[in-house]
């Protein structure tokens, strides 16, 4: 499966963590129970029974199935170090910006009657803080993957194809068939 832009944004923010997440399934479950204020909420978030959560918290179950282990880790990472997470987002959105590295199909339409057929390109481009802010705000508001890709396409169009507004002013960038995408702060 192709990596998603939203997942890549989450991983980029996780790079700012100052401490690793809990390692054992028991410690991760205890953390989730504390964060979600009860075993029932954790069970619903993970798609397991409340009794299963209680067994992990008590240490009676120790090694979750691979798919459950991935869901537990994802839920812990979503909630881990929220202040560090927000600080990293704020820094990217105010001063640093982000770097997008992608391999995807890019095509564009310029002045009436002219087009450039889409082709696969590998692009690594720094985007200014305004684009980082737009991406993080959209992600936090629950934007779809396509909406996030549209914002990234606009940012790449501005910085890479239009050279920060110095050329090709009427160029509309199409960003499709994403083969890989990685965001770094």
Backbone bond lengths (Angstrom), bond angles and torsions (degrees), N, CA, C in turn:
res aa  C-N    CA-C-N  psi(-1)  N-CA   C-N-CA  omega(-1)  CA-C   N-CA-C  phi
1 X - - - 1.458 - - 1.533 110.01 -
2 X 1.295 115.93 141.59 1.459 121.69 179.86 1.524 109.51 -72.48
3 X 1.312 115.77 138.84 1.448 121.58 177.49 1.528 109.95 -62.77
4 X 1.294 117.39 140.01 1.455 122.27 -178.59 1.530 110.35 -94.40
5 X 1.319 116.12 148.30 1.461 121.86 179.56 1.522 110.84 -61.75
6 X 1.334 116.84 -42.68 1.466 120.23 179.59 1.519 111.69 -60.93
7 X 1.340 117.19 -42.14 1.459 121.17 178.41 1.526 110.45 -65.07
8 X 1.306 116.21 -37.84 1.459 120.77 179.45 1.534 110.78 -65.96
9 X 1.331 116.97 -38.48 1.466 120.55 175.48 1.525 110.31 -61.15
10 X 1.330 116.34 -43.96 1.465 120.49 179.49 1.529 110.75 -61.65
11 X 1.331 117.38 -45.29 1.465 121.14 -179.92 1.527 111.29 -63.63
12 X 1.318 117.03 -36.75 1.467 120.27 179.56 1.530 110.13 -62.51
13 X 1.314 116.70 -41.52 1.466 120.62 179.35 1.531 110.41 -69.30
14 X 1.326 116.89 -35.31 1.466 121.03 179.30 1.525 111.53 -62.46
15 X 1.324 118.11 -24.52 1.463 121.10 178.61 1.530 111.49 -65.02
16 X 1.322 116.91 -17.54 1.465 120.86 -179.88 1.527 112.48 -85.77
17 X 1.337 117.77 -8.75 1.466 119.93 -178.93 1.522 110.13 -55.72
18 X 1.328 115.76 140.21 1.457 120.55 -179.71 1.523 112.05 -96.46
19 X 1.330 116.88 -15.81 1.465 121.74 177.72 1.521 108.45 -133.39
20 X 1.326 116.91 147.29 1.473 118.57 176.81 1.525 111.08 -71.76
21 X 1.314 116.32 155.89 1.463 119.87 177.00 1.533 107.94 -70.48
22 X 1.341 117.73 160.65 1.470 119.62 177.55 1.531 110.60 -55.99
23 X 1.328 117.03 143.61 1.465 121.64 -174.44 1.526 113.14 -86.60
24 X 1.329 117.66 -49.33 1.465 119.73 -173.06 1.529 111.19 -77.77
25 X 1.329 114.74 154.95 1.469 119.89 177.63 1.523 110.15 -61.68
26 X 1.330 117.15 -37.42 1.468 120.48 179.46 1.531 110.52 -62.64
27 X 1.320 117.08 -48.34 1.468 120.59 -179.32 1.536 110.93 -63.63
28 X 1.335 116.78 -39.44 1.463 120.43 178.48 1.518 110.71 -64.77
29 X 1.324 117.33 -43.23 1.473 120.88 178.85 1.521 110.79 -64.04
30 X 1.333 116.92 -42.98 1.472 120.00 178.92 1.533 109.90 -60.04
31 X 1.324 115.62 -41.77 1.468 119.79 178.63 1.530 110.56 -61.74
32 X 1.320 116.64 -46.45 1.474 120.22 -179.99 1.519 111.87 -63.51
33 X 1.337 117.06 -40.44 1.469 120.09 178.77 1.525 109.83 -61.61
34 X 1.322 116.56 -41.46 1.463 120.28 178.58 1.533 111.00 -65.32
35 X 1.344 116.76 -44.57 1.464 121.04 -177.67 1.527 112.56 -68.21
36 X 1.328 116.77 -40.54 1.470 120.95 -176.54 1.523 112.67 -93.89
37 X 1.344 115.77 0.90 1.459 122.45 175.03 1.531 113.43 60.22
38 X 1.327 115.98 48.21 1.449 119.47 173.77 1.509 114.10 142.65
39 X 1.336 114.39 155.72 1.457 120.46 -177.89 1.529 112.27 -73.27
40 X 1.307 117.28 -29.10 1.465 120.17 -179.05 1.533 110.84 -64.91
41 X 1.328 116.46 -44.78 1.471 121.03 179.65 1.527 110.90 -64.11
42 X 1.344 116.93 -38.83 1.459 120.69 178.51 1.522 109.90 -65.24
43 X 1.330 116.05 -43.30 1.466 120.49 179.32 1.525 110.87 -59.39
44 X 1.317 117.16 -42.41 1.469 120.83 178.65 1.523 110.79 -65.97
45 X 1.322 117.53 -42.23 1.470 121.15 -178.94 1.528 111.66 -64.52
46 X 1.342 116.28 -33.55 1.464 120.20 -176.56 1.524 113.51 -95.60
47 X 1.321 116.47 -12.82 1.461 119.43 -179.14 1.520 112.84 74.69
48 X 1.327 116.73 33.96 1.467 121.98 176.99 1.524 108.35 -126.90
49 X 1.343 116.25 175.50 1.467 119.44 179.40 1.528 110.42 -78.42
50 X 1.310 115.32 156.62 1.458 120.88 177.88 1.530 109.56 -62.53
51 X 1.320 116.76 -36.74 1.467 121.83 179.38 1.533 110.56 -62.91
52 X 1.316 118.06 -37.60 1.472 121.33 177.63 1.526 110.05 -62.40
53 X 1.327 116.66 -44.46 1.468 120.48 177.93 1.525 109.81 -59.95
54 X 1.333 116.43 -45.14 1.471 120.70 -179.42 1.532 111.16 -61.36
55 X 1.332 117.66 -37.22 1.464 121.07 178.88 1.532 111.19 -66.42
56 X 1.326 117.31 -39.12 1.468 119.70 176.98 1.522 110.72 -67.01
57 X 1.323 117.77 -42.54 1.464 121.72 179.60 1.525 110.41 -61.70
58 X 1.344 117.48 -40.09 1.465 122.16 -179.96 1.527 112.41 -76.10
59 X 1.326 117.42 -12.57 1.450 120.97 179.89 1.524 113.53 86.73
60 X 1.332 117.69 9.66 1.470 121.08 179.76 1.529 110.81 -76.28
61 X 1.323 116.86 -32.26 1.464 122.25 172.16 1.518 106.97 -108.65
62 X 1.332 115.94 136.85 1.468 118.75 -174.70 1.520 114.67 -122.49
63 X 1.332 117.81 -32.54 1.468 120.58 -175.37 1.524 110.42 -121.65
64 X 1.322 116.87 102.19 1.474 119.21 179.05 1.531 111.62 -72.59
65 X 1.336 114.86 155.41 1.471 119.72 172.91 1.523 108.45 -55.84
66 X 1.320 114.59 158.51 1.465 120.10 -176.13 1.529 112.59 -55.79
67 X 1.355 117.27 -45.53 1.465 119.86 -178.48 1.526 111.28 -67.38
68 X 1.331 117.71 -38.60 1.468 120.55 178.27 1.525 110.17 -68.80
69 X 1.316 117.88 -40.42 1.465 120.97 177.71 1.524 110.98 -58.98
70 X 1.332 116.58 -40.56 1.474 120.75 178.75 1.527 110.51 -66.17
71 X 1.338 117.54 -40.90 1.475 120.42 178.82 1.521 111.07 -65.91
72 X 1.337 116.86 -41.10 1.474 120.33 178.65 1.527 109.47 -61.69
73 X 1.326 116.36 -48.53 1.473 120.49 -179.11 1.530 111.17 -60.36
74 X 1.332 116.70 -42.80 1.465 120.38 179.50 1.531 111.42 -61.79
75 X 1.338 116.95 -43.35 1.470 120.52 -179.93 1.525 111.61 -66.65
76 X 1.341 117.13 -37.38 1.470 120.41 177.99 1.526 109.45 -65.93
77 X 1.346 116.39 -46.80 1.467 119.83 -178.37 1.527 112.09 -62.18
78 X 1.337 117.04 -33.30 1.472 120.28 178.27 1.523 111.91 -60.20
79 X 1.341 115.69 -30.84 1.458 120.56 -173.20 1.532 113.44 -108.53
80 X 1.315 117.50 -5.87 1.466 122.08 -173.74 1.521 111.46 -73.65
81 X 1.290 117.45 133.27 1.464 125.64 176.53 1.537 112.87 44.57
82 X 1.322 117.45 64.39 1.473 119.94 -176.85 1.534 113.96 -61.77
83 X 1.332 117.37 -32.78 1.465 118.89 179.61 1.531 111.32 -70.60
84 X 1.325 116.56 -39.47 1.474 120.82 177.08 1.523 109.34 -63.99
85 X 1.331 116.02 -42.59 1.467 122.38 179.17 1.532 110.17 -58.32
86 X 1.320 116.88 -49.42 1.468 121.01 -178.97 1.526 111.80 -65.14
87 X 1.324 116.13 -38.49 1.469 120.25 178.96 1.533 110.41 -62.69
88 X 1.337 116.92 -42.72 1.473 120.97 179.29 1.523 110.86 -64.47
89 X 1.334 117.03 -42.20 1.466 120.64 178.41 1.522 110.52 -63.28
90 X 1.327 115.80 -44.54 1.468 120.53 -178.16 1.532 110.69 -63.15
91 X 1.339 116.62 -40.82 1.465 120.43 179.45 1.530 110.65 -64.64
92 X 1.333 116.76 -43.77 1.465 120.35 178.66 1.524 111.22 -64.36
93 X 1.338 116.65 -36.90 1.461 121.24 -176.86 1.525 113.32 -82.61
94 X 1.334 117.97 -12.21 1.462 118.57 -178.29 1.526 113.62 -113.35
95 X 1.338 118.01 -35.67 1.468 118.54 -175.86 1.519 115.05 -130.30
96 X 1.318 118.36 -41.52 1.465 120.62 -169.19 1.520 115.19 -88.55
97 X 1.320 116.97 -37.72 1.456 119.85 -172.93 1.521 109.91 76.95
98 X 1.334 115.96 -167.12 1.460 121.69 179.94 1.522 109.39 -135.42
99 X 1.324 115.59 165.35 1.453 121.04 174.85 1.526 107.39 -117.05
100 X 1.323 115.98 126.94 1.456 121.95 177.97 1.513 108.02 -106.81
101 X 1.316 115.81 125.13 1.461 121.33 175.05 1.520 105.86 -119.58
102 X 1.324 116.07 119.79 1.455 119.35 -174.93 1.513 112.23 -144.07
103 X 1.299 114.26 152.99 1.459 121.17 168.54 1.518 104.86 -123.19
104 X 1.326 115.07 114.08 1.462 120.17 -174.63 1.518 109.12 -156.10
105 X 1.313 114.83 173.33 1.459 120.91 177.31 1.527 107.87 -87.97
106 X 1.324 115.43 120.95 1.460 121.11 177.13 1.521 108.67 -116.64
107 X 1.297 115.26 135.06 1.451 121.81 173.03 1.514 106.71 -143.39
108 X 1.298 116.61 165.23 1.458 117.82 178.91 1.508 111.33 -152.71
109 X 1.310 113.35 158.27 1.449 122.27 176.27 1.520 106.47 -119.37
110 X 1.293 116.58 130.69 1.462 120.75 -178.64 1.527 109.06 -112.36
111 X 1.306 117.17 -134.12 1.464 122.23 -178.46 1.527 109.67 -57.71
112 X 1.332 117.37 156.44 1.471 120.07 -178.30 1.529 111.61 -51.94
113 X 1.328 114.66 130.99 1.458 119.81 177.38 1.514 115.03 89.74
114 X 1.346 118.26 -7.80 1.458 119.36 179.25 1.520 109.62 -115.41
115 X 1.292 115.55 137.75 1.470 120.51 176.07 1.509 108.77 -143.00
116 X 1.287 115.16 161.41 1.445 120.90 171.59 1.523 105.08 -125.23
117 X 1.339 116.52 120.44 1.455 119.93 -178.99 1.522 110.23 -58.87
118 X 1.314 114.03 142.80 1.464 119.92 -179.56 1.526 110.27 -66.50
119 X 1.328 115.52 145.59 1.456 121.05 174.95 1.528 108.69 -149.24
120 X 1.323 114.82 158.56 1.462 120.20 179.18 1.525 108.60 -71.34
121 X 1.315 116.10 130.11 1.466 122.24 177.70 1.519 108.20 -132.69
122 X 1.302 116.24 149.27 1.453 121.51 171.11 1.522 106.34 -107.73
123 X 1.328 116.25 117.07 1.464 121.43 -175.74 1.518 109.31 -126.81
124 X 1.320 115.97 133.65 1.458 122.51 169.60 1.518 105.37 -122.25
125 X 1.327 116.13 117.95 1.456 120.40 -172.78 1.529 110.43 -142.08
126 X 1.324 115.63 133.52 1.464 120.84 172.60 1.523 108.20 -77.40
127 X 1.324 115.99 133.46 1.459 121.56 175.55 1.519 108.68 -110.62
128 X 1.316 116.33 141.23 1.454 121.38 -177.79 1.530 111.46 -66.50
129 X 1.331 116.91 164.35 1.463 121.09 -177.68 1.539 114.40 -54.30
130 X 1.332 117.74 -32.73 1.470 118.86 -178.60 1.527 111.08 -60.79
131 X 1.339 117.11 -36.98 1.470 120.57 179.49 1.520 110.57 -73.49
132 X 1.324 116.92 -37.27 1.469 120.43 175.59 1.527 109.52 -61.00
133 X 1.320 116.10 -44.86 1.466 120.79 179.75 1.529 110.78 -61.11
134 X 1.320 116.59 -45.90 1.470 120.08 179.55 1.526 111.42 -61.04
135 X 1.336 117.34 -42.59 1.462 120.69 179.69 1.529 111.70 -65.55
136 X 1.330 117.65 -45.91 1.467 120.34 -179.79 1.527 111.60 -65.94
137 X 1.324 116.88 -41.36 1.469 119.35 178.50 1.520 111.10 -63.81
138 X 1.321 116.89 -41.60 1.463 120.47 178.79 1.530 110.38 -65.38
139 X 1.327 117.25 -42.85 1.463 121.53 179.16 1.524 110.74 -61.36
140 X 1.328 116.74 -45.24 1.466 121.12 -179.76 1.524 112.20 -67.23
141 X 1.337 116.55 -27.09 1.468 120.81 179.48 1.529 111.83 -85.47
142 X 1.332 116.72 -0.04 1.464 120.07 177.31 1.517 114.77 85.84
143 X 1.326 116.57 30.00 1.466 120.20 179.79 1.524 110.63 -63.59
144 X 1.322 115.45 151.22 1.461 120.74 177.11 1.525 109.81 -74.41
145 X 1.314 115.81 165.62 1.458 120.74 177.82 1.533 110.40 -59.23
146 X 1.330 117.01 -39.85 1.465 120.63 -179.33 1.525 110.85 -65.37
147 X 1.324 118.03 -39.20 1.465 120.81 177.83 1.526 110.41 -64.19
148 X 1.327 117.33 -40.43 1.467 120.63 177.24 1.533 110.75 -64.55
149 X 1.333 116.34 -41.33 1.470 119.70 177.89 1.528 111.12 -63.99
150 X 1.328 117.33 -37.07 1.473 120.59 178.06 1.527 110.76 -62.56
151 X 1.332 117.02 -42.41 1.473 120.55 178.50 1.525 109.66 -64.75
152 X 1.344 116.57 -44.51 1.468 119.95 178.76 1.527 110.67 -61.61
153 X 1.336 117.38 -39.65 1.471 121.27 178.73 1.522 110.80 -62.74
154 X 1.327 116.74 -40.69 1.462 120.11 178.00 1.531 110.23 -63.33
155 X 1.338 116.57 -43.73 1.468 120.79 179.16 1.521 112.01 -64.51
156 X 1.341 115.92 -45.11 1.470 119.24 177.89 1.524 110.95 -65.16
157 X 1.330 116.17 -37.55 1.462 120.16 177.60 1.522 111.00 -60.95
158 X 1.338 115.49 -43.87 1.472 120.19 -178.52 1.531 111.13 -66.44
159 X 1.323 116.88 -49.84 1.468 120.19 -173.14 1.528 113.22 -82.16
160 X 1.325 117.94 -44.81 1.460 120.57 -172.51 1.526 112.11 -88.29
161 X 1.313 116.86 -53.60 1.464 119.87 -173.18 1.528 113.23 -82.65
162 X 1.329 117.70 -34.43 1.475 119.79 -178.90 1.527 112.03 -102.27
163 X 1.329 116.33 7.06 1.466 121.62 175.80 1.527 111.43 50.32
164 X 1.320 115.84 55.41 1.471 123.32 179.31 1.522 112.71 56.74
165 X 1.316 116.49 34.75 1.459 120.99 176.45 1.517 114.53 87.03
166 X 1.331 118.98 8.14 1.466 121.45 -178.07 1.523 113.24 -87.44
167 X 1.345 117.94 -13.66 1.464 119.61 -179.86 1.525 109.51 -154.24
168 X 1.323 116.59 169.05 1.466 124.51 175.44 1.526 112.09 48.00
169 X 1.320 116.81 54.04 1.468 122.14 -173.37 1.520 114.23 -60.52
170 X 1.329 118.85 -34.11 1.465 121.37 -175.83 1.527 113.03 -93.99
171 X 1.310 117.74 14.14 1.452 121.82 -175.21 1.531 111.20 -77.05
172 X 1.337 116.88 124.28 1.462 122.47 173.94 1.525 108.17 -103.74
173 X 1.328 116.69 123.87 1.456 121.74 -175.71 1.522 109.93 -96.26
174 X 1.337 115.37 133.17 1.460 121.85 173.96 1.523 107.63 -106.55
175 X 1.328 116.79 129.97 1.456 124.21 -174.33 1.525 106.78 -124.19
176 X 1.347 117.28 99.96 1.465 120.90 -175.11 1.522 111.01 -135.16
177 X 1.315 116.32 175.42 1.466 123.28 176.50 1.526 111.59 47.82
178 X 1.316 116.66 54.16 1.465 121.30 -178.79 1.520 109.14 -67.47
179 X 1.322 116.29 119.28 1.461 121.06 178.14 1.512 110.91 -91.22
180 X 1.329 116.73 -35.90 1.464 121.12 175.46 1.514 108.19 -156.13
181 X 1.327 115.03 149.71 1.470 119.83 176.29 1.516 108.43 -151.69
182 X 1.314 116.26 135.73 1.453 121.89 -179.95 1.517 108.66 -140.16
183 X 1.321 115.36 132.21 1.464 122.05 178.88 1.525 108.36 -110.88
184 X 1.318 116.66 136.07 1.476 120.94 172.48 1.518 108.32 -129.40
185 X 1.317 114.44 150.02 1.477 119.86 179.41 1.496 110.01 -90.74
